Amino acid sequence: MNPDPSRIRLIMELRRQGITDANVLGAIERVPREAFVPNTFRDQAYENMALPIGNGQTISQPSVVAFMTQELDVGSRMKVLEVGTGSGYQAAVLAKLCRRLYSIERHKELLSEAEERFRELRINNVTAKAGDGTKGWPEQAPFDRIIVTAAASRTVPRQLLDQLSPDGVMIAPMGASNRDQHLYRFHRGADGEWRTDELWRVRFVPLVDEDAAVGSG
């Protein structure tokens, strides 16, 4: 089978934008993004753009998925939590890199569609449920890595940070409006100290029902 030219172009574009991790690029190359977008947008599946998936949600542009995944620095033995399953595309990419992924989605319709895609693609190391992602998944904590795919207004829910293991990393967007959002990396040191780095300007749908939060500083 000949390689898909549009997929190759996307990988080349991601490299130009600074995605250097071969494992991340390989995962994105192997996940069929067209399976995660509505039929009406399938001809744009490998364009570097966000696309609507229903319920007011979007599938993130591939460069954002690649950048967040690269900054998350996932290892093959790690347990990862994803807040916001959405279409399931980010989860499918992470599933290529980690031992086990747990994903939470508040829209039951989107969750059902994502789980069907996982079955069709034989992605067997993802466990997903409907619920409030700001509460995390206490029964499965701690997690080596946490990724949040919706933007908190000014703070990250404390319950998510509390579910991160020592030397764990969380990637999450924050911003009061979609014109003023940035991606942050939170690192929990083995000594319990926190380090926060501002990474990149982004635009995500809002994270809802957040409470018991802490600031980014």
Backbone hydrogen bonds in HBPLUS format (Angstrom, degrees):
<---DONOR---> <-ACCEPTOR-->    atom                        ^
c    i                          cat <-CA-CA->   ^        H-A-AA   ^      H-
h    n   atom  resd res      DA  || num        DHA   H-A  angle D-A-AA Bond
n    s   type  num  typ     dist DA aas  dist angle  dist       angle   num
A0007-ARG N   A0004-ASP O   3.08 MM   3  5.30 123.1  2.42 103.2 117.4     1
A0008-ILE N   A0004-ASP O   3.02 MM   4  6.34 156.8  2.08 155.3 162.5     2
A0009-ARG N   A0005-PRO O   2.90 MM   4  6.14 158.0  1.95 150.4 156.1     3
A0010-LEU N   A0006-SER O   3.12 MM   4  6.30 152.5  2.20 137.9 144.8     4
A0011-ILE N   A0007-ARG O   3.06 MM   4  6.38 162.2  2.09 150.1 154.1     5
A0012-MET N   A0008-ILE O   3.00 MM   4  6.27 159.0  2.05 151.4 157.0     6
A0013-GLU N   A0009-ARG O   2.92 MM   4  6.16 151.8  2.00 146.6 154.6     7
A0014-LEU N   A0010-LEU O   2.88 MM   4  6.19 156.7  1.93 154.8 161.1     8
A0015-ARG N   A0011-ILE O   3.03 MM   4  6.30 154.0  2.10 146.6 153.3     9
A0016-ARG N   A0012-MET O   3.07 MM   4  6.35 155.4  2.14 144.4 150.7    10
A0017-GLN N   A0013-GLU O   3.02 MM   4  6.30 139.5  2.19 142.6 153.9    11
A0017-GLN N   A0014-LEU O   3.13 MM   3  5.02 124.5  2.45  91.4 105.8    12
A0019-ILE N   A0014-LEU O   3.03 MM   5  5.54 163.4  2.06 148.5 145.7    13
A0018-GLY N   A0015-ARG O   3.06 MM   3  5.27 162.5  2.09 108.5 112.9    14
A0025-LEU N   A0021-ASP O   3.04 MM   4  6.34 169.6  2.05 158.5 161.2    15
A0026-GLY N   A0022-ALA O   2.88 MM   4  5.92 152.4  1.96 140.2 148.4    16
A0027-ALA N   A0023-ASN O   2.93 MM   4  6.13 151.8  2.01 142.3 149.5    17
A0028-ILE N   A0024-VAL O   3.01 MM   4  6.28 165.5  2.03 156.4 159.4    18
A0029-GLU N   A0025-LEU O   2.93 MM   4  6.07 151.6  2.01 143.4 151.8    19
A0030-ARG N   A0026-GLY O   3.03 MM   4  6.20 140.2  2.19 140.4 150.2    20
A0030-ARG N   A0027-ALA O   3.19 MM   3  5.19 126.0  2.50  93.5 107.0    21
A0031-VAL N   A0027-ALA O   3.09 MM   4  6.27 132.1  2.33 145.3 157.0    22
A0035-ALA N   A0032-PRO O   3.00 MM   3  5.75 157.7  2.05 120.9 127.0    23
A0036-PHE N   A0033-ARG O   2.92 MM   3  5.41 162.3  1.95 116.9 122.9    24
A0041-PHE N   A0038-PRO O   2.89 MM   3  5.59 159.8  1.93 123.1 129.6    25
A0042-ARG N   A0039-ASN O   3.25 MM   3  5.21 170.2  2.26 107.2 110.0    26
A0044-GLN N   A0041-PHE O   2.85 MM   3  5.40 157.6  1.90 117.9 125.6    27
A0045-ALA N   A0042-ARG O   3.18 MM   3  4.99 167.4  2.19 107.1 108.3    28
A0047-GLU N   A0044-GLN O   3.04 MM   3  5.25 168.2  2.05 115.3 117.1    29
A0049-MET N   A0047-GLU O   2.84 MM   2  5.57 132.6  2.07 107.7  93.1    30
A0051-LEU N   A0059-ILE O   3.12 MM   8  5.36 150.0  2.21 140.0 148.9    31
A0059-ILE N   A0051-LEU O   2.79 MM   8  5.36 160.2  1.83 158.9 163.9    32
A0053-ILE N   A0057-GLN O   3.07 MM   4  5.77 165.5  2.09 136.5 136.1    33
A0057-GLN N   A0054-GLY O   3.00 MM   3  5.63 164.2  2.03 119.7 124.8    34
A0064-VAL N   A0061-GLN O   2.97 MM   3  5.54 130.1  2.23 117.2 129.2    35
A0065-VAL N   A0061-GLN O   3.20 MM   4  6.55 161.5  2.24 153.6 159.2    36
A0066-ALA N   A0062-PRO O   2.81 MM   4  5.97 164.6  1.83 153.1 157.6    37
A0067-PHE N   A0063-SER O   2.91 MM   4  5.97 159.7  1.95 140.8 146.8    38
A0068-MET N   A0064-VAL O   2.90 MM   4  5.99 171.7  1.91 153.9 156.4    39
A0069-THR N   A0065-VAL O   2.97 MM   4  6.02 158.6  2.02 145.8 152.4    40
A0070-GLN N   A0066-ALA O   2.87 MM   4  6.02 158.3  1.92 147.8 154.1    41
A0071-GLU N   A0067-PHE O   2.93 MM   4  6.13 163.8  1.96 152.8 156.9    42
A0072-LEU N   A0068-MET O   2.95 MM   4  6.06 135.8  2.15 138.8 150.7    43
A0073-ASP N   A0070-GLN O   3.22 MM   3  5.43 138.5  2.40 100.9 111.4    44
A0078-MET N   A0075-GLY O   3.18 MM   3  5.44 167.4  2.20 116.3 118.3    45
A0099-ARG N   A0078-MET O   2.95 MM  21  5.32 142.9  2.09 138.0 149.3    46
A0100-ARG N   A0078-MET O   3.31 MM  22  6.77 158.6  2.36 151.1 152.8    47
A0144-ASP N   A0079-LYS O   2.91 MM  65  5.51 139.3  2.08 147.7 160.6    48
A0080-VAL N   A0100-ARG O   2.92 MM  20  6.32 164.8  1.95 161.0 165.8    49
A0102-TYR N   A0080-VAL O   2.82 MM  22  6.20 160.9  1.86 159.4 165.7    50
A0081-LEU N   A0145-ARG O   2.93 MM  64  6.38 155.3  1.99 146.8 153.9    51
A0147-ILE N   A0081-LEU O   2.86 MM  66  6.33 156.4  1.91 160.5 168.6    52
A0082-GLU N   A0102-TYR O   2.72 MM  20  6.11 157.7  1.77 160.2 166.7    53
A0104-ILE N   A0082-GLU O   3.02 MM  22  6.42 151.8  2.10 157.0 164.9    54
A0083-VAL N   A0147-ILE O   2.86 MM  64  6.26 162.2  1.89 161.8 167.2    55
A0149-THR N   A0083-VAL O   3.00 MM  66  6.11 173.0  2.00 168.0 167.0    56
A0084-GLY N   A0104-ILE O   2.72 MM  20  5.54 151.0  1.80 157.7 168.0    57
A0085-THR N   A0104-ILE O   3.20 MM  19  5.79 131.1  2.45 114.5 124.3    58
A0088-GLY N   A0085-THR O   2.91 MM   3  5.22 135.3  2.12 144.5 137.1    59
A0092-ALA N   A0088-GLY O   2.90 MM   4  6.10 151.2  1.99 146.6 154.4    60
A0093-VAL N   A0089-TYR O   3.06 MM   4  6.39 153.7  2.13 152.8 159.3    61
A0094-LEU N   A0090-GLN O   2.98 MM   4  6.25 167.5  1.99 154.3 157.4    62
A0095-ALA N   A0091-ALA O   2.82 MM   4  5.96 150.3  1.91 148.4 157.2    63
A0096-LYS N   A0093-VAL O   3.16 MM   3  5.54 146.3  2.27 106.1 115.2    64
A0097-LEU N   A0094-LEU O   2.81 MM   3  5.23 154.2  1.88 113.6 122.5    65
A0098-CYS N   A0094-LEU O   3.05 MM   4  6.22 142.2  2.20 159.6 171.1    66
A0101-LEU N   A0125-ASN O   2.95 MM  24  6.27 165.2  1.97 165.6 169.5    67
A0127-THR N   A0101-LEU O   2.88 MM  26  6.29 161.4  1.92 162.0 168.0    68
A0103-SER N   A0127-THR O   2.89 MM  24  6.28 155.6  1.95 150.1 156.3    69
A0129-LYS N   A0103-SER O   2.99 MM  26  6.55 144.7  2.12 155.8 167.0    70
A0105-GLU N   A0129-LYS O   3.05 MM  24  6.44 156.3  2.11 153.5 160.6    71
A0131-GLY N   A0105-GLU O   3.08 MM  26  5.89 146.4  2.20 117.5 125.9    72
A0111-LEU N   A0107-HIS O   3.02 MM   4  6.28 160.8  2.06 154.4 160.6    73
A0112-SER N   A0108-LYS O   2.93 MM   4  6.11 161.9  1.96 149.9 153.7    74
A0113-GLU N   A0109-GLU O   3.14 MM   4  6.38 159.9  2.18 147.5 152.5    75
A0114-ALA N   A0110-LEU O   2.89 MM   4  6.10 157.7  1.94 151.4 158.0    76
A0115-GLU N   A0111-LEU O   2.89 MM   4  6.12 163.1  1.92 156.1 160.2    77
A0116-GLU N   A0112-SER O   3.11 MM   4  6.31 149.5  2.20 141.5 149.4    78
A0117-ARG N   A0113-GLU O   3.09 MM   4  6.40 150.9  2.17 143.8 151.3    79
A0118-PHE N   A0114-ALA O   2.94 MM   4  6.33 155.7  2.00 151.6 158.4    80
A0119-ARG N   A0115-GLU O   3.06 MM   4  6.34 156.4  2.12 145.2 150.8    81
A0120-GLU N   A0116-GLU O   2.95 MM   4  6.21 162.3  1.98 150.1 154.9    82
A0121-LEU N   A0117-ARG O   2.91 MM   4  6.07 152.9  1.99 152.3 159.1    83
A0123-ILE N   A0118-PHE O   2.85 MM   5  4.92 169.9  1.86 149.1 150.8    84
A0122-ARG N   A0119-ARG O   3.10 MM   3  4.92 156.5  2.16  99.4 106.4    85
A0135-LYS N   A0132-ASP O   3.09 MM   3  5.88 162.6  2.12 120.8 126.0    86
A0136-GLY N   A0133-GLY O   2.95 MM   3  5.15 155.7  2.01 107.8 115.8    87
A0140-GLN N   A0137-TRP O   2.96 MM   3  5.73 154.3  2.02 125.8 132.8    88
A0141-ALA N   A0138-PRO O   3.25 MM   3  5.06 150.0  2.34  97.0 105.7    89
A0143-PHE N   A0163-GLN O   2.84 MM  20  6.21 154.1  1.90 158.2 165.9    90
A0165-SER N   A0143-PHE O   2.87 MM  22  5.48 168.8  1.89 148.9 146.4    91
A0169-VAL N   A0144-ASP O   3.30 MM  25  6.77 152.9  2.38 145.6 149.7    92
A0146-ILE N   A0169-VAL O   3.02 MM  23  6.50 148.9  2.11 148.0 154.1    93
A0171-ILE N   A0146-ILE O   2.96 MM  25  6.45 151.3  2.05 155.9 162.7    94
A0148-VAL N   A0171-ILE O   2.93 MM  23  6.26 157.1  1.99 163.3 170.1    95
A0151-ALA N   A0205-VAL O   2.86 MM  54  6.15 157.8  1.91 151.4 155.3    96
A0207-LEU N   A0151-ALA O   2.74 MM  56  4.92 160.0  1.78 124.5 119.9    97
A0152-ALA N   A0173-PRO O   3.29 MM  21  6.66 147.4  2.40 149.6 140.8    98
A0175-GLY N   A0152-ALA O   2.86 MM  23  6.32 152.3  1.94 156.2 165.4    99
A0156-VAL N   A0214-VAL O   3.04 MM  58  5.65 145.6  2.16 163.1 165.7   100
A0214-VAL N   A0156-VAL O   3.01 MM  58  5.65 161.8  2.04 147.1 149.4   101
A0160-LEU N   A0157-PRO O   3.06 MM   3  5.63 139.6  2.23 111.7 121.6   102
A0158-ARG N   A0212-ALA O   2.67 MM  54  5.56 147.3  1.77 128.5 140.2   103
A0162-ASP N   A0158-ARG O   2.83 MM   4  6.07 158.0  1.88 159.0 165.9   104
A0163-GLN N   A0160-LEU O   3.04 MM   3  5.23 142.6  2.18 102.2 113.2   105
A0164-LEU N   A0161-LEU O   3.17 MM   3  5.43 164.5  2.19 112.7 114.9   106
A0168-GLY N   A0165-SER O   2.81 MM   3  5.01 128.5  2.08 143.3 138.2   107
A0167-ASP N   A0188-ARG O   2.55 MM  21  5.06 130.1  1.79 144.3 161.5   108
A0188-ARG N   A0168-GLY O   2.91 MM  20  5.31 164.5  1.93 152.7 157.9   109
A0170-MET N   A0186-PHE O   2.83 MM  16  5.06 155.8  1.89 146.1 153.8   110
A0186-PHE N   A0170-MET O   2.76 MM  16  5.06 169.1  1.77 157.0 160.8   111
A0172-ALA N   A0184-TYR O   2.97 MM  12  5.42 161.0  2.01 151.7 157.8   112
A0184-TYR N   A0172-ALA O   2.83 MM  12  5.42 161.4  1.86 142.1 148.3   113
A0174-MET N   A0182-HIS O   2.86 MM   8  5.60 154.7  1.93 155.0 162.2   114
A0182-HIS N   A0174-MET O   2.85 MM   8  5.60 156.6  1.90 160.4 163.3   115
A0180-ASP N   A0177-SER O   2.97 MM   3  5.38 166.1  1.99 116.5 120.8   116
A0202-VAL N   A0181-GLN O   3.08 MM  21  5.48 158.7  2.13 120.1 126.8   117
A0183-LEU N   A0200-TRP O   2.64 MM  17  5.15 156.9  1.70 154.8 163.4   118
A0199-LEU N   A0183-LEU O   2.72 MM  16  5.31 173.5  1.72 165.6 163.5   119
A0185-ARG N   A0197-ASP O   2.86 MM  12  5.16 157.5  1.91 148.9 156.5   120
A0197-ASP N   A0185-ARG O   2.94 MM  12  5.16 157.1  1.99 144.8 152.4   121
A0187-HIS N   A0195-ARG O   2.84 MM   8  5.14 165.4  1.86 155.7 160.2   122
A0195-ARG N   A0187-HIS O   2.97 MM   8  5.14 149.2  2.07 143.1 152.2   123
A0189-GLY N   A0193-GLU O   2.76 MM   4  5.16 162.1  1.79 174.2 168.1   124
A0192-GLY N   A0189-GLY O   2.87 MM   3  5.13 163.6  1.89 114.4 118.0   125
